């Protein structure tokens, strides 16, 4: 996995020269300012995404982006620290690494000892389940997020 970044100055160039490409970036990262604000030099933002395969990116993204490696995770296994690649570390820790959808979440909350009826009400209000945290001898805790 690689971190992709497009800095503010390159975002401005894209917005001025190829507004349709800026619109695509903004659809992927809703926190980017509107096209008009970028062209008028209002605000500041950086586009960030995590990708697995650079070959799937369009050429215009590759030309303007910078790529940064993800540092390996350090894991405690049997009381000692082990450094592993991200993929191996996630497999050992049994953690799922989602795609860019997690980056679109703007608001989070924790619901402790949450009953099913209350959880259903939260889902109807636009919240989505990010994580379920089972608890011994009581109902699970939920981490919820919404865009």
C-alpha positions in Angstrom: 0.0 0.0 0.0 1.2 3.5 -0.9 0.0 6.9 0.2 -0.7 9.3 -2.7 -0.7 13.0 -2.1 -1.5 16.0 -4.4 -0.5 19.3 -2.9 -2.5 22.6 -3.0 -0.5 24.2 -5.8 -1.0 21.2 -8.1 -4.7 21.0 -7.2 -5.0 24.7 -8.3 -3.4 23.9 -11.6 -5.7 20.9 -12.1 -8.8 23.0 -11.2 -7.8 25.8 -13.7 -6.6 23.6 -16.6 -8.8 20.5 -16.3 -11.8 21.2 -14.0 -13.3 17.9 -14.9 -10.3 16.1 -13.3 -10.6 18.3 -10.2 -14.3 17.3 -9.9 -13.2 13.6 -10.0 -10.8 14.2 -7.1 -13.4 16.1 -5.1 -15.8 13.2 -5.6 -13.2 10.9 -4.1 -12.4 13.3 -1.2 -15.4 15.4 -0.2 -13.4 17.6 2.1 -11.7 19.4 -0.9 -13.0 22.9 -1.4 -15.4 23.6 -4.3 -13.8 24.2 -7.7 -14.6 27.9 -7.7 -12.8 28.4 -4.4 -9.7 26.6 -5.6 -9.6 28.7 -8.8 -10.0 31.9 -6.7 -7.2 30.7 -4.3 -9.5 30.5 -1.3 -8.7 28.0 1.3 -6.1 25.3 1.4 -6.3 21.5 1.0 -4.2 18.5 0.1 -5.6 15.4 -1.7 -4.7 12.2 0.0 -5.5 8.6 -0.8 -4.1 5.1 -0.1 -3.7 2.9 -3.1 -2.5 -0.6 -3.8 -1.8 -0.5 -7.5 -0.3 2.6 -9.1 -0.8 1.1 -12.6 -4.6 1.6 -12.2 -4.2 5.4 -11.8 -4.8 7.7 -14.8 -1.6 9.3 -16.2 -2.6 12.8 -15.1 -2.7 11.7 -11.4 0.7 10.0 -11.7 2.2 13.1 -13.1 1.0 15.5 -10.4 1.0 13.2 -7.3 3.8 12.4 -4.9 3.9 8.9 -3.4 5.0 7.9 0.1 5.6 4.4 1.4 3.6 3.2 4.4 6.0 2.4 7.3 5.9 -1.2 8.6 3.9 -1.9 11.7 5.5 -3.1 14.9 3.7 -6.0 16.5 3.9 -7.6 19.9 4.0 -11.3 19.4 4.6 -13.6 22.4 6.0 -10.6 24.4 8.5 -9.4 21.8 8.4 -6.7 19.1 8.3 -7.8 15.5 8.4 -5.5 12.5 6.3 -6.8 9.6 5.0 -5.5 6.3 1.5 -4.0 6.5 -0.2 -6.9 4.9 1.4 -9.4 7.2 0.8 -7.3 10.3 -2.9 -6.9 9.4 -3.2 -10.6 8.9 -1.6 -11.4 12.3 -3.8 -8.8 14.1 -6.9 -9.9 12.2 -7.7 -6.3 11.1 -9.5 -5.4 8.0 -8.0 -2.4 6.1 -10.8 -0.8 4.2 -10.5 1.2 1.0 -10.9 4.9 0.7 -14.5 4.9 2.0 -13.2 5.3 5.5 -11.5 8.5 4.5 -14.9 10.0 3.6 -16.2 9.8 7.2 -16.5 13.3 8.8 -18.1 12.5 12.1 -17.8 9.6 14.5 -19.4 8.5 17.8 -19.2 5.6 20.3 -22.4 3.9 21.4 -21.6 1.9 24.6 -23.8 -1.0 25.7 -26.0 -0.4 22.7 -29.3 -2.3 22.2 -30.5 -3.3 18.7 -33.4 -0.8 18.7 -31.1 2.1 19.5 -28.6 1.0 16.9 -31.4 0.7 14.3 -32.4 4.3 15.1 -28.8 5.5 14.6 -28.6 3.7 11.2 -31.8 5.4 10.1 -30.2 8.8 11.0 -27.4 8.1 8.5 -24.8 6.6 10.8 -22.8 3.6 9.6 -21.0 0.9 11.6 -17.3 1.3 11.6 -16.5 -1.3 14.3 -18.2 -3.6 16.7 -16.5 -4.1 20.0 -17.9 -7.2 21.8 -18.0 -6.8 25.6 -18.0 -9.6 28.2 -21.4 -10.0 30.0 -23.1 -7.0 28.3 -24.2 -5.7 24.9 -21.5 -4.7 22.4 -20.1 -1.2 21.9 -20.3 0.3 18.4 -18.1 2.9 16.7 -20.3 4.7 14.2 -19.5 7.2 11.5 -21.2 9.3 8.9 -20.3 11.4 6.0 
